[in-house]
Amino acid sequence: MQTVNIRQLKNNPSTALAAARADDVVVVMNRDQPQALLVDLERLGVPDLPAVRVALAVSLFRGGAVSAGFAARVAGLPLGEMLTLLSSQGLALTGEGPGVADDALADMREARHWLAGGAGKA
């Protein structure tokens, strides 16, 4: 197990992620107090990691933390499949608030790219 402080994490996140991949867990310290844990999802040993990624993506989208396009990337799904999944969960695919218009435009660009045959190339 390794520890990293907030400043180190901010300055070089790839080092902390590599340590999580190699050592199982990295403790993130904030003012000499443990604040968070970094755990590489591959090392958790869950039997169906792709399903965990999809569940995480849906949860992040439901909470308004990410756009549908970003959720699709987290889930490892094409945008069209992610939109279908979110819709089947009864989630509104549009919303209000800061950044929603920008996210919607980015999602539309990604959908156009996908529809033009660029699926899987992004």
Rosetta blueprint (number, residue, H / E / L):
1 M L
2 Q E
3 T E
4 V E
5 N E
6 I H
7 R H
8 Q H
9 L H
10 K H
11 N H
12 N L
13 P H
14 S H
15 T H
16 A H
17 L H
18 A H
19 A H
20 A H
21 R H
22 A H
23 D H
24 D L
25 V E
26 V E
27 V E
28 V E
29 M E
30 N E
31 R L
32 D L
33 Q E
34 P E
35 Q E
36 A E
37 L E
38 L E
39 V E
40 D L
41 L H
42 E H
43 R H
44 L H
45 G L
46 V L
47 P L
48 D L
49 L H
50 P H
51 A H
52 V H
53 R H
54 V H
55 A H
56 L H
57 A H
58 V H
59 S H
60 L H
61 F H
62 R H
63 G L
64 G L
65 A L
66 V L
67 S L
68 A H
69 G H
70 F H
71 A H
72 A H
73 R H
74 V H
75 A H
76 G L
77 L L
78 P L
79 L H
80 G H
81 E H
82 M H
83 L H
84 T H
85 L H
86 L H
87 S H
88 S H
89 Q L
90 G L
91 L L
92 A L
93 L L
94 T L
95 G L
96 E L
97 G L
98 P L
99 G L
100 V H
101 A H
102 D H
103 D H
104 A H
105 L H
106 A H
107 D H
108 M H
109 R H
110 E H
111 A H
112 R H
113 H H
114 W H
115 L H
116 A H
117 G H
118 G H
119 A L
120 G L
121 K L
122 A L
